[in-house]
């Protein structure tokens, strides 16, 4: 019993640190404004720094999904992702030019991509069925801590080199957990699928309870599953506007430079109780119901934020911030947390690495489209770069996304299966 608890705690810690790698390094919002001043970056330059990590994480997911996860194993892939995280952060701290920063962010992106692909997959395949939802959810909890950490560091040091450099800490800690604390060498599902003899965890620690076969009952076929994964990936990007350009967007509502960072910290902080709520209810409610309910909230928030920008009422800044707070809660209860939980559960063992790869790669591709064009899109839809034009462009942008997420809801309502009670079974 004690060993089983220790195993679950170490697995949860591994999940959380994997999330922190992604959360800390996926966005450059904490220091983007300082880079604009120090390096004289235009909107395009800021988008390049911000989006470069997302480009490389999408590419790395394809490589990891096709060549690493099934051939060399989940544990090796997790280790590689953590090493790239550390390397990219050190390179960023030593950079002083736009080119150096972009290269460092590309390296960080490899760590992000491999981590978000391999860590939830490893945890999902190793966790006991009754704790699987909770332990996989710890990845999203780590993502939230990662979102907050660079903002805190930037407010404390006011130096982007410190902020980007400390992004390697979660990767270093994950390596310590993986090699010094966690007493399991590899996912037992992968070991059995490879029909190899490696050190595996004790049967009573990962024993599934509902089935002895990797059943296809109630699951879509591989191609239907990939389509579902792509749509889920698009909804998972519902927080990108806040994550990547939160300070820029709230400034369009009249918030100042320093106040915008504190606002971003508030928006990141609200995710903590939201994810804690998810951890409390994930074992009680269906995955499907939670995701669809959260997505409804996202749709309404995008719509109301868009209208608020266009109407420009009194106290617009407060209304926009309130809308963002509600948006983040709905996102975490729904597509934010449930996406990575459902993704491995929708595919059979033989297809799991490829299916998860398609889902997470699509998530990054959609993020590139948003992250790499958000500021330019707002200026284009507003007709210019003045404050009023940016405000109008932001309103139109949020309304367009609201409509897009509505169509996703219709599709998912009709096709998304319930995977909560499905056993991920370890058979030879």
N, C-alpha and C positions, 0 to 999 in steps of 0.2 A: 504493500500500500504506500509506504513512504517513498519507495523507489519510483512508483508510478506517478506520485505527485511531483517528485523532483524532475522526472522526465517531462511532464506536461509544463512545468514552470520553465524549464530550460528551452523547450520548444516554443513557448509563448514569447520568451525573451528573444529568441532567434527571429521570430516573426516580427516583433516590434522593431528590432534593429534594422531588419531588411526594409521595413517601411520608412524608417528614419533616413536611410540612405537616399531613397527616392524623394521623400518630402523635403529634405534639406536642399538637395542639389537640383531638383527639377526646374526651379524658378530662380530668376535673378532679381526679383522685384525689390528685395530689401536694399540692394545697393545699386539699382539701375539708375536712380536719380543722381547719385553721387558720381557714377560713371559718366553720365551726361555732362556734368560740370567739369570733372577732372580731365576727361578725354575729348570733350566737345562733341559727343555723339549726337547724331540726328535721330529722328524716329526710326529710320531704317537701320541705323547702327545699333540702337537699343534692341530692336526686333531681332537683329542678327545674333547679338550676345544671348538674348533670352531664348531664342528658338534653336540655337546650335546644339544644345544638349538634347533637345527633343528629337532632332534629326538623327543623331548617332544612337539614341536609345532605340528608335524604331529599327534601324539597320541591325543593331546588335541583337535585338529580339529574334530577327529572322535567322541570323547565324546560330544563336544559342538554341533556338527551337529546332533547327534542322540538323545541327552537327554536335552540339554539346550535351543537351539534356538526355537524349536516348543513348548516345554512344559512350559518353564519359560519366554520366550520372548527374543527379540533382545536386549532390554535395559539392562536386568539383565546380559546377556552374555557379553556385552561390559563392564559393571562394574566389573565383575569377571576378565576379561582379564587385565584391568588396575590395579587391586589389585595385581595380580601375578607379573606384571611388576615391581611395586614398591618393593614388597617383595624380588624378585630375585636380584634386584640391590643392596639392602641393604645387603643381604647375601653375594654377591660378594665382596662388599667393605670391609667386615669384614673377608673375607677368606684369608688364607696364605698358603694353600696347594693345590695340584692338585685336590684332592678329594673334598675339599670344593668348589673350583671353578667350577668343573663339576656339583655338586649339585645345585649351584647358577644358572649356565647356564641352567640347566634343568628347574628350576622354571621360569626363564626369558622366556624360550621357550614356556611354557604354556601361558604366557601373550601374546607372539607374535602370537601363533596359534589362540587363541580365538579372538584376535583383528583383524587379517587379515580375519578371517571368518565372524565375526559378524558386524564390523563397516561398510564395504562397503555394506553389505546386508541391514543393518538398513538405511543407507543413501539412497540407491537405492529405497527402499520401501517408504521412507518419502518424497523424493524430487519431486517437480513438474516435469512433463515429459520434459518440454522445458529446464529445468536446470539440469536434471539428469546427463547427461554426464559430465558437468562442475563440479558438486558437488562431484561425485564419483571420478573424476580425482584429486581432492584435496587430496585424500588419497595417491596417488602416489607422489604428490608434498611433502607431509609430509614424505614419505619414503626417498626421496632424501635429505631433510633437516636432517633426522635421520642418513643417511649414512655419511654426512659431520660432524655432531656434535662431534662424538667420536674422529675423527681425529684432530679436532681443540682442543678439551680438552686435548688429549694426547700430542700434540705439546706445549700446554700452560703449563701443569703441569708436563709432563714427568713422570707420576705416574699412573700405571694401576688401582690402587684402586679408584682414583678419576674418572677415565674414566668409569669404570664399575658401580660405585655408582651413578653417575649422569644419568645413563640410566633410573632411576625411575622417573625423572622429567616429561617426557611426560605423563606417566600414572597418576601421581598426578594431572596434569593440566587437563587431560581428565575428571577425576572425578569431578573437580570443574565445568567444562563446563556442564557436564551431570546433576549435581544436583543443580547448582546455576544460570546458564545462560540459558540453553536450556529449553524452556517452553513447550516441548512436552514429555509426559510420555513414549510413545511407538510407534512402527510402526503400522500405522492404518491397513495395510494389515494383520498383525498378529492378531490384535485385532478382526477384522471382521472374520478372518478364525477361531478363537477360539470362536466366538459368545459370547464374554464376554463384560462386561461393565466396561471399564477403562476410565481414562481421555485421550481423543484423541485430536489431533490438529484440528483446524478449517477446514471445508471442502474446503474453497476457497484457502487454503494454500497448499493443496496437490492434488487438483482436477486434474484428468487426462483428457486429451482433445480428445483422438482419439477413445475411445471405452468405452462401458459399461460392457464388459465382458473380462475375462482373456482368450483371444482368443488363440487357438492352431494353427492358420493359419501361415504357413511358419516355424513353429518350428519343430525340430526333436523330436521323442518320447524320453522318459526318458533315455533309455539305449543308444540310439544314442547320446543324449546330454551328458551323462557321458563320452562316448568315446571321443567326441569332447573336453570336459573339460580336460581330461587327456592329450590329445595332446597339447592343449593350455597351460597346466601347464608345459609341458616339454619346450616349447618355452619360457615361462616366466622365466625359469632359465638360459637364455642365458647370463645374466650378473654375474652369480655366480662366475666364475673364477676371475673376477675383484673384486667383493664385498668381497669375503672371503680370497683371496690370492693375491690381487693386488700387495702389496709391494714385496712379494716373487717372483712373476712372472717377474716384471720389473727388479728385481735384477738379474734374469737370462739373461737379456739383458745388464748387466754391470752397473746398477744404484746402488749407495751406499745406506746404511741403512737410514740415515736421508732424503736423496733425494727421497727415495722410498715413504716415508710418504707424502712429499710435492707433489709427483706425484699422489698419491692416492687422496689427497685433490683436485688436479686439475681435476682428473677423476670424482670425486663426484660433483665438482662445475659445470662441463659442463652439468650435468643433469638438473640444474635449468633452463637455457634458453631452453633446450629441452622440459621440462615439461611445461614451459610457452607457448611454441609454440603449444603444444598439447591443452592447455586450450583455446588458441585463435582459433584453427581450429576444435575442436572436435564437435562443433555444426554445422559445415558447410560441413563436409565430412562424408562418411559412415564409420562405425566401421570396416567393412570388408576390405575396401580399405586401411585404415590406418594400420591395423594389417599386411596385406600381404606386403605392401610397406616396412614397418619397418623390417619385417622378411627377405626380400630380402637383405636389407642392412646388417643385422646381418650375414647372410650366407656369403656374400662377404667379410666382415671384418674378420670373423673367418678363411676363406680360405687364405686371404692375410697375416694375422698375422702368421699363420702356415708356409707359404712359407718363410716369412721373417726370422723366427727363424731357419729354416733349411738352408737357403742360407747364413745367417750370413753376410750381406753386411756391408759396412761402415755406420756409424751413425745408427746402428741397434736399439739403445735405442730410438732415436727420431722417427723412423719409427713405432716401436711397440707402443709407447705412442700415436702417431697420429692414428694408427689403433684402439686403445682402445677408443679414443675420438669419432671417427666416429661410432664405435660399440655402445657406450652408447647413442648417439643421435638416431640411428636407433632403438635401443631397446626401448627407451622411447616413440617414435612416434608409435611404433608397439606393440609387445607382452608385454612390460612392463606395460603400462597404460591401454591398451584396454582389457587385460585379465580380470581384476577385474570389468570392465565396462560391458563386454558381459556376464560374467558368470551368474549373477542373471537374466539377460534378456532372457536367453535361456530356462528357466524352468517356468512351471506354479506354481501358489502359493502353491499347495499341495505338489509339489516336490522340491521347491526352496531351502529349507534348506539342504536337502539331496544332491541335485545336486551341490550346492556351496561347501558343505563339501567334496564331492569326488574330485572336482577340486582343492581346496586349499590343501587338504591332499596329493593329487598326486604331487602338486608343492613342498611340503616339502619333500616328499619321494625322488623325483628326486634331490632335493637339498642335501639331506643326501648322496646320491650316489656320487654327485659331490664334496660336501663340505668335506665328510669324506674320500675321496680317491684321491683328486686332486694331492697333492704332491707325494703320493706314485705311482700314475699312471704315472706322468711325469718321475719319476725315473725309473720305470719299462720299459716304452717305450723307454727311453734313454739308458738303459742298465747299469745305475749306478748313483752315486751322485756327480760326478765331475761337474764343471761348464759347460764344453762342452757337457757332457752327459745330463745334465738337459735341456740345450738349445735345443738339438735334441729331447728330450722327449716332451718338450713343443710344438715344431713344429708339431710333430705327433699327439699329443693330440688335438690341435686346428683344424687340418685337419679332424680328425675323427668326432668331433662335427659339423664341417661345413657340412659334408655329412649327418649326422643325421638330422640337421635342414632343409636341402634341401628336404628330404623325408617328413618331417612335412609340409613344404610349399605345396607340391603336394597334400597331403591329405586335408589340410585346403582350398586350392583353389577349390577343388571339392565339399566340404561338408559344409563349414562354412556359416550359414545364416546371413542375415542382420537384426539386432535387433534395430537399432537406433530409429525407429518410433513406436516401440511396447509400448503399454500402460501396465503398471503394475497396475491393477485395484483393488480397494478396495471394494469387494462385500461381502454381507452376504451370 
